[in-house]
Amino acid sequence: MAPSPPWRPAATSSSSAPPGDGSSATISPSRTPRASPIPCPPHSPLRMPVSAQLIINATPPPDLDLGLGRSGEHSVHRVFLDPGGKHCVVTVIHPGGAETYYHHARWPRPKPLARLRGLLVNAVAWNRQSITEASTKEIILGTETGQLFEMAVDEADKKEKYVKLLFELTELHEGIKDLQMETTVVGNATRYYVMAVTPTRLYSFTGIGSLETVFASYADRAIHFMELPGEIPNSELHFFIKQRRAKHFGWLSGAGIYYGELNFGAQHSSTSGDENFVENKGFFDYSKLGDSSMKPASFALSEFHFLLLIGDKIKVVNRISQKIVEEIVVDNTAESSKGIIGLCSDASTGVFYAFDDSSIFQVSTSDEGRDMWQVYLDMKAYAVALSHCRNAFQRDQVYLVQADAAFAAKEYYIAASFYAKMNYILSFEEISLKFISVGEQDALRTFLLRRLDNLTKNDKMQITMISTWATELYLDKINRLLLEDDTGATTNTVTDSHSSAYRSVVNEFRAFLSDSKDVLDEATTMILLESYGRVDELVYFAGLKEQYEIVVHHYIQQGEARKALEVLQRPNVTVDLVYKFAPDLIMLDAYETVESWMIARSKLNPGKLIPAMMRYVSEPHAKNETHEVIKYLEFCVKDLNNEDPGVHNLLLSLYSKKEDESQLLQFLDTKFGSGQANGPEFFYEPQYALRLCLQEKRMRACVRIYSMMSMHEEAVALALRVDLELAKAEADKVEDDEELRKKLWLKVAKHVIEQEKGVKRENIKKAIEFLSETNNLLKIEDILPFFPDFVLIDDFKEEICKSLKDYNSQIEQLKQEMDDATRGADNIRSDIGALAQRYTVIDREEECGVCRRKILTVGGLHQVGRSYTSVGHMAPFYVFPCGHAFHANCLIGHVTRCTSQVQAERILNLQKQLSLMDGKAAKDNGGIGNGEPIMSTTSVDKLRSQLDDAVASECPFCGDLMIKEISMPFILPEESAEKASWEIKPQPAAQKILPMTMSI
């Protein structure tokens, strides 16, 4: 690393001159001395960039009179300024004793603090968290007599609000030389941390509550202090402040500098029972400065360094390494100057000052922590060194030191982890060769895996190459473990159940494959796994890459049907693989295969599984064995409501091969499609089912199939060969065709009679009793031709008599019906005659219900309707029993408007035909003269009757036509033009209406 630049002048100037020992009571500008830096010794490993510059008094401030008119010598003992620069406390020594003044930045002159008169104040601790511009809040004062006081001053009061004695050193009478205070909030209370130093001791106080309560508690408990004997002109205590919080402290004592970190949130207890907030304590011996005879006159504390004032030099010491990193000599040529008096710092800006009795020098730092990583690295504090690294190159140096140390100690796994974090100093090839040279394949694998963790997604090629190399190293490690076992070389297995190393590596390798499946080249990796004979890992990797066909094929070869089915049941596996491996799986384990199919439910198409099921069916099975294919087909048909004819045909064929015909008959009787509208009752092919049942000699099933196909004659004929009762049931199924039903029963009767032929007369009687089962469908005369020619009449006597009685009753019933029909015809004729004489009376003022004109209107005033004959001079009209009357034309027009379009066209068509016939008849009659009309009036009357039925079947105001008018719109579509004419249109915007006056 390049050394930091030496001390160099800064470019800042301001006006201030703090007084020192022996200075006068007024602060005034002084002359300008020079400050010259000296370089760091050549052997120094690090340098801190520091610059020192004299602050020139360009515009002297006005003098502050601290003597208040007293005569004699007055000297300023100490000046204390708060971190914000608003409050100042000054202690002045005069012949009459000590006087303490308070000055605010806004005041023209300071005010004495009367309650502190006579007390020589050596130190002031400001409460940085509470202080405001208007008030100091609580501050702690330390005196030469070893007392601690609490005081508060408000700008408005211009005097101290109170002064309280907090504590007094009684064990060792020494003056308080310096004070520091810090506060934290604990819940709703405040915890105080106070540190005070004397020439030989460092006291620490802490507690919750007010300052008075905290110090009062030490009356009952021991005081925590650190004692370092030795003499020093001025004992100092400094806090390093960062982000308004003290981070660490330093105490300038006679023996050396005692320092440590501050943790105000810690609750660690010391042996004395006191709560200790100091951590990582250290001690700097003055002997490390090179000249043991001289002790620092003053010092300042930065984040990582001590600034020590020794004579006319300022030495900068690294707090961590305790080595001198810089020196500066303040060249002061003034004859009256007594040299640099002390050092001080500004916590808010991080600037340090050196001052003499007449000048102030500014000492500023620049990035003092930039080389701290090297300091911690030299101390082998690697974690802290990494936290101070600014760039990747610095981190690589820390990793390199750690890695080389572990490699030298043969801790190759640790070295591999650190080497993997490096990016710049050593190349990937160099590091790999280091492990290969010592034969550490396992460490090399670790290096590769850790290197993968540090690569980004953009390094795709490197990730793939390194992952492939790591795969090969894993396989080599597994093979080496196998070779260590005697049987492993031939069986490729580990017989030792305690070989946890082998199992651990295999599990680790599988986890690696799972993590790297997206970056490994599929073909290359499978070739590697196959070449090393790792079949299980090949299958595992194939599953990761979703090459399920390879996985399932492997499990089938191993006879592990359940594992193969588990793979096929995964959501991302296509159903095509299920169909492909179904034949092998059902032969390997039919039960598990069918169960997996049933779990899949409607995701599978049973029709595509038929080849697999046919292969299973072709193999012999035990009689008491559950037929898995039948179970699955029943599940598809009954639970899934499958309609595939192939599935139904296969199930029917399997039922037909069973000795028990009950399942087959039940299947044939079940109407699977009955729940569908206009759907078939069954989905199997009846011709195929019939052929199959005939082949397997399942006659009852054949009868059912014939019946379903409406081949009732064949069904009855076949049923007669099987069971007479079955034939009777089939014959009775025909209900809508009486002739066919009778024909079927005659077949049954013929079979019964022929079956009883040649037997005793009792059997013939049983055949005759068969007639009662036909529900009077068959008579004795229907079955007589089936009996033998030589049969005694006595055997049929009762049945013939019964038949004759039935005929007589039917004849009587027919006679009664004929008489009833005759009487009905007579009644109808009398009603027709009465209708011809029916009439009604119309008032001469009666109006038409449509046109509101009088019904009895003279024909000339109202045109005679088409095909209607006017009554005298009156127009034709209709009168309804309800009393409403209408002109014929008005009624026809009203009905055609309100009825449907089809009915209206029919009415108009009838009216047109009547008009044409009337016109033709009039023409013919006109040509003949007074002779008889040639044309017959029969067709005209028929058309007029149809027209009357169409328009006058009911009153249009009292019948259904009036009810239908409710749904008609008020404005008809053909009236849209008239509707539009009534719309009020707005006037154009540009049109103006001008007034017009007319004079007559």
C-alpha positions, 0 to 999 in steps of 0.5 A, spaced: 500 500 500 502 506 498 503 511 504 499 516 506 501 523 504 505 527 510 503 533 514 501 538 509 498 545 510 490 546 510 487 552 507 483 554 513 483 561 517 479 563 523 480 568 529 480 565 536 486 565 541 484 561 548 489 563 554 493 558 557 497 558 564 500 565 565 496 568 560 493 575 562 485 576 564 484 578 557 484 574 550 487 578 545 490 577 538 497 575 537 503 575 532 503 569 527 508 564 528 510 558 523 508 551 523 512 546 520 511 538 519 516 533 519 516 526 516 514 520 519 520 515 520 522 511 514 520 504 519 513 506 520 508 502 517 503 507 516 502 514 516 496 518 518 494 524 513 494 530 518 495 538 517 497 543 522 496 551 520 496 557 524 489 560 525 491 568 523 487 573 527 485 577 521 480 581 525 481 581 533 475 580 537 474 585 543 477 584 550 472 581 555 474 584 562 474 578 567 477 582 573 471 586 574 475 592 576 479 589 581 486 591 582 492 586 582 494 580 577 489 576 575 490 570 571 485 565 567 485 558 570 481 554 565 476 556 560 470 551 558 466 551 552 460 547 551 460 543 544 455 548 541 459 554 542 453 558 546 455 557 553 462 558 556 465 557 564 471 561 566 475 560 572 480 566 574 485 566 579 486 573 583 489 575 589 483 574 593 482 567 591 478 564 585 472 566 581 468 563 576 464 566 571 459 564 566 458 568 559 453 567 553 454 568 546 449 573 546 452 577 552 456 583 552 460 581 558 460 575 563 457 574 569 460 572 576 457 565 579 456 568 586 455 561 589 462 558 586 466 564 589 472 561 592 472 554 589 477 553 584 474 549 578 478 544 574 473 541 570 466 541 567 462 536 564 456 538 559 450 534 558 450 534 550 444 530 550 440 535 554 443 542 553 440 548 549 442 555 547 438 558 552 440 553 558 446 549 560 441 544 563 445 540 568 452 540 568 457 537 573 463 541 576 470 538 578 474 542 583 481 542 586 479 540 593 476 533 590 468 535 590 463 534 584 458 540 584 451 540 579 449 546 577 445 549 571 444 556 568 439 559 564 440 565 559 434 569 562 436 568 569 443 571 568 445 567 574 446 560 576 439 556 578 442 552 583 449 549 585 448 542 589 454 538 592 454 531 589 460 528 591 467 529 595 473 524 595 474 523 602 479 516 601 484 520 597 485 527 597 486 529 590 483 534 585 478 533 580 482 534 573 477 532 568 470 530 567 466 527 562 458 525 562 454 521 557 446 520 558 442 514 555 434 513 556 432 507 559 424 507 559 422 513 562 428 515 566 435 517 564 441 513 566 447 517 567 455 515 566 460 520 569 467 519 569 472 523 573 480 523 573 485 525 578 492 525 577 492 518 579 485 515 579 480 514 574 473 514 577 466 512 574 459 513 576 453 510 573 445 510 575 438 511 574 435 518 576 437 525 577 445 526 578 443 527 586 440 520 586 446 517 582 451 520 587 447 519 593 447 511 592 454 511 592 454 512 600 452 505 600 456 501 595 463 501 593 466 506 588 469 503 581 476 506 580 482 505 576 489 507 579 495 508 575 500 511 580 505 516 577 506 524 576 504 528 570 503 535 570 496 535 567 491 529 568 486 529 562 480 525 560 477 525 553 471 522 550 471 521 542 464 523 540 461 520 533 454 522 531 453 525 538 455 519 542 461 517 546 465 511 542 471 510 546 475 514 552 482 516 553 486 518 560 492 521 560 495 519 567 502 519 569 504 511 567 501 512 560 494 512 557 489 508 559 483 507 554 477 503 552 471 503 548 464 505 551 458 501 551 452 505 554 447 499 553 451 494 557 449 491 563 455 487 565 457 487 572 464 488 575 466 484 581 464 490 586 457 489 584 458 496 580 455 496 573 461 497 568 460 500 561 468 500 559 470 494 554 476 492 550 480 496 555 488 497 553 494 501 556 499 505 552 506 505 555 510 512 554 516 508 553 514 506 546 515 514 545 522 512 544 524 518 550 522 515 556 524 521 560 519 526 557 511 525 558 506 528 554 504 535 557 497 534 553 493 529 548 487 529 544 483 523 542 481 521 535 477 515 532 483 511 531 489 515 534 492 519 540 495 526 539 500 527 544 504 534 545 511 532 547 515 539 548 514 542 541 512 536 537 505 533 536 506 525 536 500 521 532 500 514 535 495 509 532 491 507 538 490 500 535 497 498 533 500 503 539 505 505 534 507 512 532 505 514 525 506 521 524 510 527 528 509 535 527 514 540 530 510 547 531 516 552 529 514 558 534 520 563 533 517 568 538 521 570 543 516 571 549 513 564 547 513 559 552 512 553 547 505 549 546 501 549 552 496 544 550 491 540 545 484 541 545 478 538 540 472 540 537 467 534 537 462 537 532 467 538 526 473 533 528 478 538 528 484 539 533 487 545 536 494 546 539 495 553 542 501 557 546 500 563 550 499 567 544 497 563 538 492 557 536 494 552 531 489 548 527 491 540 526 486 537 522 486 529 519 484 527 512 481 520 512 484 517 518 481 510 518 483 508 510 489 504 513 486 501 519 484 494 515 492 493 514 493 495 522 488 490 524 490 485 519 497 485 522 494 484 528 491 478 525 484 481 527 481 478 520 474 480 522 475 487 524 480 488 518 474 486 513 470 491 516 475 496 515 476 494 508 474 500 503 474 495 496 475 488 494 482 489 493 483 490 500 478 484 502 482 480 497 489 481 501 485 479 508 482 473 505 489 471 502 493 472 509 487 467 512 488 462 506 495 462 506 495 461 513 490 455 513 494 452 507 500 452 511 497 449 517 494 444 512 487 446 514 485 445 507 478 446 507 478 452 511 483 455 506 479 453 500 473 457 503 478 463 504 481 462 497 474 462 494 472 469 496 478 472 492 477 475 486 483 479 484 490 477 487 490 470 485 487 467 479 482 461 479 487 456 475 493 458 480 488 456 486 486 450 483 493 448 482 495 449 489 490 444 491 491 439 485 499 439 487 498 437 494 493 432 492 487 435 496 481 433 491 476 434 497 478 441 499 478 443 491 471 441 491 470 445 497 473 451 493 469 450 487 463 450 491 464 456 495 466 459 488 460 458 486 456 461 491 460 468 490 459 468 482 453 472 480 447 470 475 451 473 469 457 468 470 453 463 466 459 459 463 463 459 469 457 457 473 456 451 468 463 449 467 465 449 475 458 445 477 460 440 472 467 439 475 464 439 482 460 433 479 466 429 477 469 430 483 463 428 487 463 422 483 470 421 484 469 421 491 464 416 491 468 411 487 474 412 492 469 411 498 466 404 494 473 402 493 475 402 500 470 397 501 472 390 499 465 388 496 464 395 493 469 394 487 464 388 485 457 390 487 458 397 487 454 398 494 457 399 501 456 393 505 458 396 512 452 399 515 456 404 519 459 407 513 456 414 514 461 418 510 459 414 504 452 416 505 453 423 507 457 424 501 451 421 496 446 426 500 451 432 499 452 430 492 444 429 491 443 436 494 448 439 490 445 436 483 438 439 486 441 446 487 445 446 480 440 442 476 438 449 472 446 450 471 448 443 469 448 441 462 443 435 462 447 431 456 454 432 459 451 430 466 447 424 464 454 422 461 458 423 467 453 419 471 452 413 467 460 413 466 461 412 473 455 407 474 451 411 478 444 409 476 440 412 482 443 418 481 442 418 474 435 417 475 435 422 481 437 427 476 433 425 471 427 427 475 430 434 477 430 435 470 423 432 469 425 427 464 420 422 468 420 417 462 427 415 464 425 415 471 419 411 470 423 406 466 428 405 471 423 403 476 419 398 472 426 395 470 427 394 478 420 392 479 418 398 484 411 399 481 409 404 487 415 408 486 413 409 478 406 410 480 408 416 485 412 419 479 406 419 474 402 422 479 406 428 480 402 434 477 407 436 472 407 429 469 403 429 462 398 423 462 401 421 455 406 417 460 401 414 464 398 411 457 405 409 455 407 405 461 400 403 463 401 396 460 407 394 464 405 397 470 398 393 470 402 387 469 407 389 475 402 391 480 395 391 478 392 393 484 396 399 485 396 401 478 388 401 478 388 405 485 392 410 482 388 410 476 382 411 480 385 417 484 386 420 477 379 420 476 377 424 470 384 426 468 385 420 465 381 417 458 379 410 460 379 409 452 386 410 452 387 405 457 384 399 454 390 396 451 393 396 458 387 392 460 386 388 455 393 385 456 391 384 463 385 380 461 389 376 457 393 373 462 390 367 467 387 369 474 385 365 480 377 365 481 377 368 487 382 374 485 379 381 485 379 383 477 382 389 477 380 391 470 373 390 472 373 394 478 376 400 474 371 399 469 365 399 474 368 405 477 369 409 470 361 407 468 358 408 475 362 414 478 365 418 473 359 416 468 363 415 462 360 414 456 365 411 451 362 405 448 369 402 448 369 402 455 362 399 456 363 394 451 370 391 454 366 391 461 360 387 458 365 382 455 368 381 461 362 380 465 360 375 459 366 371 461 364 370 468 360 364 470 355 368 474 350 371 470 347 376 475 352 382 474 351 381 466 344 382 467 344 387 472 349 391 467 344 390 461 338 392 465 342 399 468 340 405 464 346 409 464 344 414 459 337 415 462 339 422 466 340 425 459 335 429 455 334 425 448 340 421 450 341 413 449 339 409 455 345 405 454 352 406 451 355 399 449 353 396 442 348 391 442 350 387 436 356 386 439 353 385 446 348 380 442 354 376 438 358 376 444 353 373 449 351 368 444 358 366 443 359 365 451 352 362 451 349 367 456 341 366 453 338 370 458 342 376 457 341 375 449 333 375 451 335 382 454 338 384 448 333 382 443 328 386 448 332 392 448 333 392 440 325 391 440 326 384 437 320 381 441 319 375 437 326 373 437 326 375 444 320 370 446 323 365 441 329 364 445 326 365 452 322 359 450 328 355 450 330 358 456 325 359 461 317 359 460 316 365 465 322 369 462 318 368 455 311 370 458 315 376 461 318 378 455 311 377 451 308 382 456 313 387 455 309 390 449 304 395 451 303 399 445 302 394 439 296 390 441 296 385 435 304 384 436 303 382 443 297 377 442 302 374 437 307 373 442 302 370 447 300 365 441 307 363 441 307 362 448 301 358 448 303 354 442 309 352 446 305 350 452 300 346 448 305 343 444 309 341 451 303 338 454 301 334 448 301 326 449 300 327 456 294 326 461 288 330 460 290 334 467 296 337 463 291 339 457 287 343 463 293 346 465 294 349 458 287 351 458 288 355 464 294 358 461 289 363 458 287 366 464 294 369 465 293 373 458 288 378 461 283 376 456 288 377 451 287 370 448 280 366 447 279 359 447 278 360 439 285 362 438 288 356 441 284 351 439 288 350 432 294 348 437 290 342 440 290 335 437 285 333 432 282 328 437 281 331 443 274 330 447 269 336 447 269 335 455 276 338 456 274 345 453 266 345 455 267 350 461 272 354 457 267 354 451 261 356 455 265 362 458 267 364 451 260 364 449 257 368 455 263 373 453 260 374 446 253 375 449 255 380 453 259 384 448 253 384 443 249 387 448 254 392 450 254 394 442 246 394 442 246 399 448 252 404 444 248 404 438 241 406 441 245 412 445 248 414 438 241 414 435 238 418 441 244 423 440 243 424 433 236 426 434 238 431 439 243 434 434 238 435 429 233 438 433 238 443 436 240 445 429 233 446 427 232 451 433 238 455 431 235 456 424 230 460 428 234 464 433 234 472 432 236 478 436 233 485 436 237 491 435 235 498 437 235 503 431 240 507 435 245 501 436 252 504 434 258 500 431 263 498 436 269 500 431 267 506 427 261 508 432 256 509 426 249 506 427 249 499 425 242 500 421 246 505 416 243 506 409 248 502 404 249 508 400 253 511 406 257 505 408 260 501 402 257 494 402 263 489 404 266 484 400 261 477 398 256 480 403 249 481 401 246 487 403 239 487 407 235 492 403 239 498 404 243 496 410 250 494 410 252 487 413 253 487 420 255 482 426 251 482 432 254 477 438 250 474 444 254 479 449 250 485 445 256 488 441 255 489 434 260 491 428 259 492 421 262 487 417 268 491 414 269 494 421 270 487 424 274 484 419 279 490 419 279 490 427 281 483 427 286 483 422 290 489 426 289 485 433 290 478 431 297 474 428 300 475 422 298 468 419 291 469 421 290 476 418 293 473 412 288 467 412 282 472 413 284 477 407 285 471 403 278 468 404 275 475 403 279 475 396 276 469 394 269 470 396 270 477 392 272 474 386 267 468 386 261 474 387 264 478 381 264 472 377 257 470 379 255 477 377 258 477 370 255 470 369 248 472 371 248 478 367 250 474 361 244 469 362 239 474 364 233 472 368 235 465 368 237 461 373 245 462 376 249 457 373 255 457 378 253 453 384 253 457 391 255 451 395 263 453 395 261 460 396 257 458 402 263 454 405 268 460 404 263 465 407 262 460 413 270 459 414 270 467 414 265 467 419 269 462 424 275 466 423 272 473 425 266 472 429 268 466 433 267 470 439 266 478 440 273 482 439 271 486 446 269 480 450 274 474 448 281 473 448 283 478 442 281 483 447 286 480 452 292 480 447 291 487 446 294 488 452 301 486 450 300 491 443 304 497 443 300 504 443 304 506 437 305 501 432 311 501 427 307 503 421 305 510 425 313 512 426 312 517 421 306 520 425 310 520 431 316 523 429 312 529 426 309 530 433 316 531 436 319 538 438 325 540 435 330 545 438 331 552 435 338 552 432 343 556 436 345 561 431 337 563 429 335 569 432 328 571 433 327 578 432 321 582 434 316 584 429 311 590 430 305 591 425 301 597 424 294 596 421 
